[in-house]
Amino acid sequence: MRSLLPNYYGADLDVGEMFLNWPLGKEIRSHAGVDITHVQTKSSSQRADWEVGRTRRWERWVRNFMGLKDSPYRSLQLMIKAKYCAYGNRHDPTNPFQWEVVLLNLPGDECYDPSLPWVMKVRKDGHLACEVYVYVDDGRFTGWSKLECWRAVQRFSSVLTFLGIQDAFRKRTEPLTRPGPWAGTVTITEGGVFATVTSMKWIKTQGVVREMVIMMEEDKTAMSRKRLEQIRGFLIYVGRTYRWMNPYLKGLHLTIDGWRRDRDGDGYRIPRFMDEVALKEAEDAFGRGEDEGLEGFDKEEEERAQDKEEPPLEVAAVPRLAGDLSALTRLTKGEEPALQSCRVTGALSAVYLMGDASGRGFGSGIWDEKGILYEAGSWKECYSEKSSNWREAANLTRRIVKMGAEGRLEDKELFVFTDNSTYEGTFYKGYSSSKELTQIILELREVERETGCIIHVIHIAGTRMKFAGVDGLSRCDFMEGIMAGKNPWGCVPLNKDADQRSRGRVSAWVKQWWHDEDGQPWCTPRLKRSDVMSEGEAEHQRRRIQPQDGEVWESSTLAHLTKEDWFNLHETPGHRLWIPPPAAMSTVMEVFAEDHLVNPHLAHVFVIPRLMTHLWRKHLFKDADLKFYVQAGAPFWPRSMHEPLTVVVVLPLAHVPKYRGPWTIRGRPETKQVAEQLDAKFQRPGESGRGEFLDLEEPMSGMQETDYKWTWDLLRQFLHEQRRFPPVWSGILRGMLPGLRGRTVPSTENVGRRGRRRRSRVRGERRV
């Protein structure tokens, strides 16, 4: 949606035979074959030219094939590379994908325009650049005019053809302002930018919701599991369009899997931490070549056996399913498909709401381009006994519902700030253990649905709430913060990155631990110091870390990415340092996902203030090898910053001796220990004799001489342990071929004439 404006065009292109377009990795071709007897001619006199000289039953297969775990990964990786080739030179005026500059239009800026995308690639003529989005083998193109959209499709198609990739011309569609569904969503740019589904899909959505309600009424203890799985798959597809639907599918998920042994009465998984620890210990023992301590593999086999158990034909509904179905019934009412507003057009600025509630009082302040309006009050006796989470939610929701009823939210964008993390989490998850809080969030979703507004709920630190003066409203103090004349936009820095706010101190801190005392990066293999190694050890170390034939080590530079670099990563060398504004993280996650897929040999370092986490935290933490928080008070991030910094390190995919499974160090005990040490040390900056910094105006001595030198020592040690591991080449086979845990992969180098493994090579060989 970031490349669409009103009256922009969209068109589709489809790639034919997706897997067969891409070659199989050379390392695995000797293990892949195809039986050709069913296509061979039995009569030798009638054989075709391709059969002449072929006497074997099996032939080597050199293309990706169905069933190979690596096929989707490699196919998507090469497809994105083809997309990068199609982008071409962005400065070429004849290139339909040309663009000149990247503009940020982020909330929190006084000039923020809610009718425009938050991140824009802009051409010389002022229009948004043409763009292509790839979903497996489908491509969606956008352009400011019908002609430019056609030109983008034609260029992409010609590049695919040049690269030997099939273009299914029969599936191509012409550019339209209301193109057909793509990845389940119909985009409309007539009179705005909207997302919806087809009428047929909307009617089916209402039908399956009613069907589940009837199943509950008939017998909620015996619901057809197979039918529920079919309904779930369909609703997940619809949920790609409507962001308010996914939270209310949780009860369906829990019901379908509630029969498993490791589930409680509500359908939630029972934690099994000890089994995970045992598995890690077994993996470590196996990596060291030991025969003892492998009991964790037995437990894993038991879990696999449980997973292979025949599921029941009927399952019992979990308690939450009834509430979810009630919410879905209310949200899917109406004959016409719901329109999801992707961008508002009814105002030139957004509306900001910040509220707080105490035991006896409540208050909230709202501001836009017209000014500030605030109110305060006291709870009735019956409400003062409610939980603090309920009071916080009720205070803000009451104000929003009132604004919606008055028509003040029609086609508007509303940013709601709260220091209650439960309110934010419940808004995006859609549910809470408290039924009252769940009902409050449902009211918010209904306001969003009925008024066409876009609501964002953002958690901020309690100290920021006090800084804005809203905390005092619940005590009837009207002479603090924004009520006293403070600039309200300065209280919500969603549009500023950590380096901008810290005046460059954050990037300087990262570069300190990315390099050693000599200024050398820790991310590439280097020789140990000669004074602690014998001559023979040094020579062995030198041979071990030298790149093998055909391998090229990536630059060790840590590139601090600018907003222009986000869309030019295929031409940016070195590892990535991401310090983006929190409001731009949705786009950053999009380009990071493609870059991490195409360049698995590169490391990424993210440093982001803990704001607007719903845009990035779940996605980023899944890829994180190391993550920790820096609480406000450090010399490079003082108390005046309020929210902590989130630091995430994503290392290259690597084959390591102590870990078997995905080629990462994520989840290793050593990594978890480092993260816990960093979190504990940064939790209370003023303790243990360390200085606590209040703002950026305080003088700061050289970073190497401060009490925070331990952070660089610890992080350098962490990188030092990882730098010796080469990119994933030698370990590629085990993750792709099933059933090989704990065994070596057959190789043409250690197989005898009759296919028997040479016993003398088994012990001591390097397993892959």
VEXKERO-589301 format. One record per residue (C-alpha): residue in three letters; x, y, z. Coordinates in steps of 0.2 Angstrom, whole numbers, plus 5000, padded with zeros to 4 digits. Layout:
! VEXKERO-589301
ALAXYZ...
//
This chain:
! VEXKERO-589301
MET500050005000ARG501550125002SER501650154983LEU499750184981LEU498850354980PRO497150394974ASN496850354956TYR498450254955TYR498450084945GLY498849904948ALA499249754937ASP499749574940LEU501049454933ASP501249274936VAL502749164935GLY502548994927GLU503248834935MET503948924950PHE505148784957LEU505748724940ASN506448894935TRP507848884948PRO509348764948LEU509648654962GLY511248684973LYS512748604967GLU513048524984ILE511548414983ARG511348374965SER512348214968HIS510948154980ALA509448204969GLY508848094955VAL507348054944ASP506647884938ILE506547894919THR505947724915HIS504147774913VAL504547894899GLN505847784890THR505447694874LYS505547504876SER506047464858SER507847514855SER507447554837GLN506147684841ARG507147784854ALA507147964853ASP508848064852TRP508848104870GLU508747924875VAL510347874864GLY511747824876ARG510647824892THR510647654900ARG510347704918ARG508647704926TRP509047854936GLU509648024930ARG510248174940TRP509048304944VAL509648484943ARG508148594947ASN507148624963PHE505848494966MET504248474977GLY504548394994LEU506348464996LYS506348575011ASP507548695003SER506548724987PRO505348864993TYR506848955001ARG507948944986SER506548984974LEU505949144983GLN507749194986LEU508149194967MET506549274963ILE506949424974LYS508649424965ALA507749434949LYS506749574955TYR508249674960CYS508949644942ALA507349714935TYR507449874946GLY508949924936ASN509750104937ARG508650204948HIS509350364940ASP508950314922PRO507450424916THR506950294904ASN506750164918PRO504950144924PHE505650094941GLN506650264943TRP506650364959GLU507550514965VAL507350524984VAL506450444999LEU505350555009LEU504750515026ASN502950575031LEU502850505049PRO501650535063GLY502350645077ASP502950775064GLU501950935064CYS501850925045TYR501250745045ASP499950725031PRO498850565035SER498350555016LEU500050505011PRO501150355014TRP502350355029VAL503850305017MET503850364999LYS505050334984VAL504750494974ARG505250514956LYS505950674948ASP504250724942GLY503550714959HIS502550554957LEU502750394968ALA503950274959CYS503250114951GLU503449964962VAL503249774961TYR502849664976VAL503149474975TYR502149344984VAL502949174979ASP502549174960ASP501349314959GLY501849494956ARG500849654959PHE501349814950THR500849994955GLY501050154945TRP500450324944SER499750304927LYS499150164916LEU500550184904GLU501950184918CYS501150034926TRP501149944909ARG502949994906ALA503449924924VAL502649754920GLN503449744903ARG505149784910PHE504949654923SER504349524911SER505849554899VAL507049534913LEU506249374918THR506349304900PHE508149364899LEU508549264915GLY507649104908ILE506149124920GLN504449084913ASP503149224912ALA501349154912PHE500649284899ARG498949204900LYS498749264918ARG499349444916THR498049574920GLU497949754913PRO498249904924LEU496649964933THR496150074948ARG495149924955PRO496149774950GLY495649594954PRO496149514971TRP497949484974ALA498549384989GLY496749384994THR496549574994VAL495649694982THR496349864982ILE495350014977THR496150184973GLU494550274968GLY494250414980GLY495550354992VAL496550194996PHE495550055002ALA495749865004THR494249745003VAL493749574997THR492549514984SER490749494987MET490749314986LYS492149294999TRP491249415011ILE489649315009LYS490649155012THR491449235028GLN489749275035GLY489249095031VAL490649005040VAL490449115055ARG488649065056GLU489048885053MET490248885068VAL488848965079ILE487648835074MET488948695078MET489148775095GLU487348775098GLU487048595093ASP488548515103LYS490048615108THR490948465114ALA490848375097MET491348495084SER492048425067ARG493948455068LYS494148435049ARG492848565045LEU493548685058GLU495248665050GLN494448715033ILE493548865040ARG495148915049GLY496148915033PHE494849025024LEU494749145038ILE496649165039TYR496649215021VAL495249345024GLY496249405039ARG497649465027THR496449605022TYR495549645038ARG496749685053TRP495349675065MET494949495061ASN496549405066PRO496349435085TYR494649345085LEU495349185077LYS496349135093GLY494849035100LEU494748935084HIS496648895084LEU496448835102THR494948725099ILE495748635084ASP497348595094GLY496548575111TRP496548385110ARG498448375111ARG499248315127ASP500248465131ARG498648585132ASP497748645147GLY495848665149ASP495848825139GLY496848755125TYR498448845128ARG500148755127ILE500848695143PRO502748755144ARG504048615144PHE505648715148MET506548565154ASP506348465138GLU507048615128VAL508548615140ALA508848435138LEU508748445119LYS510048585119GLU511148485130ALA511048335118GLU511448445103ASP512948515112ALA513548335116PHE513248275099GLY514248425092ARG515648375103GLY515648195096GLU515148125113ASP514047965115GLU513348015132GLY512148155136LEU511048125121GLU509448085131GLY508648245124PHE508548165107ASP507448025115LYS506248155122GLU506148245105GLU505748075097GLU504348055110GLU503648225105ARG503748185087ALA502748025091GLN501448125100ASP501348235084LYS501048085074GLU499548025084GLU497948015075PRO496948165079PRO495148145084LEU493748175072GLU492848285084VAL493548415096ALA492748515111ALA492648705110VAL493748805122PRO492948935133ARG493549075122LEU492749015106ALA491049085110GLY491649255113ASP492649265097LEU491149205087SER490149335095ALA491449475090LEU491549405072THR489749405070ARG489649585075LEU491149635064THR490549545049LYS488849615048GLY488249705032GLU487749655015GLU489249745006PRO491049695010ALA491849795023LEU493049935017GLN494749935026SER495450115025CYS497250115021ARG497450305021VAL496250435027THR495850585016GLY494650685027ALA495950795036LEU497550875033SER498250815050ALA498050675062VAL497250675079TYR498250625094LEU497450565111MET498450545127GLY497650485143ASP497950425160ALA496950365175SER497250345194GLY496350265208ARG495050415210GLY495250515194PHE495550515175GLY496050635162SER496550645144GLY497150775131ILE496850775113TRP497750885100ASP497750915081GLU498151055070LYS496751165078GLY497451155096ILE497351065112LEU495751005121TYR495850915138GLU494650855151ALA494750775168GLY493550695181SER493350575195TRP492750395195LYS491050345203GLU491250245219CYS490750085209TYR492150115196SER493550155208GLU493649975214LYS493949915196SER495749865191SER496949995185ASN497049905168TRP495149925166ARG495150115172GLU496550155159ALA495650065145ALA493950135150ASN494550315151LEU495250315133THR493950215125ARG492550325133ARG493350475125ILE493550385108VAL491750315108LYS491150495112MET492150565098GLY491550435086ALA489650475090GLU489950665087GLY490650625070ARG492450695074LEU493250535069GLU492450515051ASP493850475039LYS495250525052GLU496750445059LEU496950435078PHE498450395088VAL498150345106PHE499550355119THR499450255135ASP500750205148ASN499750045151SER500549905140THR499049785144TYR497849905134GLU499049915119GLY499249725119THR497449685121PHE497049805106TYR498149715094LYS497849535101GLY495949575103TYR495749485119SER496249485138SER495949365152SER494749505158LYS493049495149GLU492749675153LEU494349735145THR494049625130GLN492349705128ILE493049875129ILE494249835114LEU492849765104GLU491949935106LEU493550015099ARG493549905084GLU491749935081VAL492050125081GLU493450095068ARG492349995058GLU490850115058THR491750285056GLY493050225044CYS494450295055ILE496150215058ILE496650195076HIS498350165082VAL498650125101ILE500450155106HIS501250115123ILE502450255130ALA503450265146GLY502550325162THR503950455163ARG503450525146MET501650535152LYS502250645166PHE503350745154ALA501750785144GLY500850835159VAL499350715156ASP499750615171GLY499350765182LEU497550785174SER496950635184ARG497350745200CYS496650905192ASP498350985188PHE498051085172MET499651185172GLU500951055167GLY501650995150ILE500651025135MET499251115145ALA500551245150GLY501151275132LYS502451145129ASN502451085111PRO501350925110TRP502250855095GLY503950855105CYS503150735117VAL502850595104PRO504550575094LEU503850435083ASN504650515068LYS506450525075ASP507750385076ALA508850345091ASP510350425083GLN509550585079ARG508850595097SER510550555105ARG511550665093GLY512550525086ARG512950435102VAL511950275098SER512950245082ALA514550285090TRP514150155104VAL513750015092LYS515350045082GLN516350035098TRP515849855101TRP515849805083HIS517649845082ASP519049795094GLU520349915102ASP521349915086GLY519849975076GLN519749805067PRO517949725065TRP517549575075CYS516449505061THR517749415050PRO518849275054ARG520649335060LEU522149245066LYS522449235085ARG523949335092SER525549245087ASP526249275105VAL525049145112MET525149025098SER526548905093GLU527148915075GLY526148745070GLU524548815079ALA524648975069GLU524948885053HIS523448775056GLN522348925061ARG522849015045ARG522348865034ARG520748845044ILE520049015042GLN520649045024PRO519149055012GLN518948895002ASP518948884983GLY517548974977GLU517149064993VAL517149254994TRP517049335011GLU515849485012SER516549655017SER516649675036THR516049855036LEU514549895046ALA513550015035HIS512450135044LEU510950135032THR510050295027LYS508250295021GLU508850295003ASP509950135007TRP508350045012PHE507750034994ASN509550004987LEU510149864998HIS510649754983GLU511949884979THR512549924997PRO514049825003GLY514449775020HIS513349725035ARG511849825040LEU511649945054TRP509749995056ILE509350145066PRO507650195059PRO506250305066PRO504950185075ALA503550245063ALA504550185048MET504750015055SER503349935044THR504349975028VAL505949935036MET505349755040GLU504749735022VAL506449775015PHE507449685029ALA506449525025GLU506949525007ASP508749575011HIS508949435024LEU508249315012VAL509349364998ASN510949395008PRO510949265022HIS512849295024LEU512649475031ALA512349525049HIS511049655054VAL511049765070PHE509449855075VAL509349995087ILE507550055090PRO506650155104ARG505350045111LEU503850135102MET502550075090THR503149895094HIS501649815085LEU502449865069TRP504049765071ARG504349675088LYS503549505084HIS504349495066LEU506049555071PHE506249445087LYS505849295077ASP507449325067ALA508549395082ASP510049295087LEU510349415102LYS509149545109PHE509149655124TYR508549815131VAL509549975136GLN508550065149ALA508650255149GLY510050325160ALA511550265150PRO512850395143PHE512250365125TRP510350355130PRO510050465145ARG508450475156SER507650605146MET507350475132HIS506050395143GLU505850225133PRO507150095133LEU508150055117THR507849885109VAL509449815102VAL509349665091VAL510849575082VAL510449455068LEU512049365063PRO512349275047LEU511649105044ALA513048995050HIS513548815052VAL514248795070PRO514948655079LYS513848665095TYR512148685086ARG511148575075GLY509548635067PRO509248805059TRP510948875055THR510949005068ILE511449025086ARG509749085092GLY509148985107ARG510848925112PRO511248935131GLU512749045128THR511749165119LYS510349175131GLN511649195145VAL512349345136ALA510649425134GLU510249405152GLN511849485157LEU511549635146ASP509749655152ALA510249645170LYS511649765169PHE510649895159GLN509049875170ARG509649995183PRO510950105176GLY511250195192GLU511750045202SER513349955205GLY514350115206ARG513950165188GLY513450345183GLU511650385178PHE511450515164LEU509950625165ASP510050715148LEU511150745133GLU511850915141GLU512850815154PRO514650805149MET515250635145SER517050575145GLY517750455132MET516750295130GLN518150185133GLU518450265150THR516650255157ASP515850135169TYR515050055153LYS516549985146TRP515949815152THR514649825138TRP515949825124ASP516949695132LEU515449575134LEU514749615116ARG516549595109GLN516749425117PHE515049375110LEU515549425092HIS517249345095GLU516449175098GLN515349195082ARG516649265070ARG517549095067PHE516049015059PRO515949015040PRO514449055030VAL513248905028TRP513948795014SER514548645023GLY513048625034ILE511748655020LEU511248465018ARG510648415035GLY509348545036MET508548505019LEU508548315020PRO507348235032GLY507748095044LEU509648135046ARG509748205064GLY511148115072ARG511948045057THR513148095043VAL512548125026PRO513148005012SER514548075001THR515348024985GLU517048044994ASN516747915008VAL515747784998GLY516547624991ARG516347544975ARG514747454981GLY514047604990ARG514747545007ARG515347685018ARG517247665022ARG517347635040SER519047715042ARG518347885037VAL516847885048ARG517647925065GLY518448095064GLU517648155048ARG516748325048ARG514948295049VAL513748415039
//
